[in-house]
Amino acid sequence: MRPAILTLNAGSSTVKYALFGDDGVTELSRGTLEETGEAAMAKALEVTRTAEVEVVGVGHRVVHGGVTYSAPARIDDAVLATLESFVPLAPLHQPHNVQGIKAARAAFPNVPQVACFDTAFHRTRSFVEEAYALPRRFFDEGIRRFGFHGLSYQFIAKQLAVVAPDVAKGKVVVAHLGSGASMCALNGGRSVASTMGFSTIDGLPMGTRTGAIDPGVLLHLLDQKHMPLKELETLLYKESGLKGLSGLSNDMRTLLADESSAAKEAVEYFVHRCAREVASLATAAGGLDALVFTAGIGERSSAIRGRIVRKLAWLGLAIDDAANGRNSTLISTRVSRAKVLCIPTNEERCIAEAVSERLKPG
Ligand code: AMP
């Protein structure tokens, strides 16, 4: 039987799994189950049993590694206990991740398991990027801007070295625009700033999340409107963003095809905030050699990419409409001051490669 690495991404509404060769690069299969919980995990693990492979390593996507982890970690009882202690930091995601790890350890008790964190890639950032302007003790307690989508950014940083080596060592803003959306400033392939903060709510508006919002609004809703805490949580994570603004859908395709003014305003809000954040992150990086689009919207919507880049014309960015329409890798014109690129992300492969690294002897 072929040796294989299994990757598991147990999210808040889906379980995604993939099988790779033990090189961590050759993808054998992948799938998504639109359900969560033990039954979904059992189904995902069952697929691997029927795939005529011998699982030699399992990699888990884990949303939060706190301040503890700046690299993937081999999972043992102590590491698992630490990951469980981070549940209060990511109450909607971390419990699913932990459950996935427990299920996979039970199914493959003798196989090495590795936790790969969405936060780890950002641990290279400076104090001013990590801290909130709260009294210092909050920083020490771990109330920090952690940043997320790190597996995606790490993959893109690596891909850049292959597809655009001239800018890979430079200053790059990566726009991960999916149902969750964030941006990251890279300098020399390392994260120097990102739009998401303590939680996955901050920064850009998303399918159903608000993005940046004045905390005064939350105080008002809690104090003056007596909104229950759980209701506020649901509002911020599930009822806002594109869905809340449009009153129609969280799906960018639906909104782009809709003629209503609310749908158009929701799309314009998204484009506007994306363009603003590119300029902000370029300042954090100290320049801009390239802008990279990735994830569902970033990889597939030429309309959204075009609109964001046109708002950045003052920075000297210029889009090549034909190349953009084809979802080509390079989508800027020759005169553009910075390159604009479209690069598909692959978080699963980032995880599989990390597992493969750790399976190597020595
Ligand atoms: P992801 O979370 O990376 O899978 O991205 C999902 C999002 O990508 C969905 O909200 C879709 O609206 C969006 N998307 C996928 N394909 C397209 C497309 N061709 N045009 C615009 N948006 C798209």
Boltz pocket constraint, residues with backbone or C-beta under 6 A from the ligand:
constraints:
  - pocket:
      binder: B
      contacts: [[A, 177], [A, 178], [A, 179], [A, 180], [A, 207], [A, 250], [A, 251], [A, 252], [A, 253], [A, 254], [A, 256], [A, 295], [A, 296], [A, 297], [A, 300], [A, 301], [A, 302]]
      max_distance: 6.0
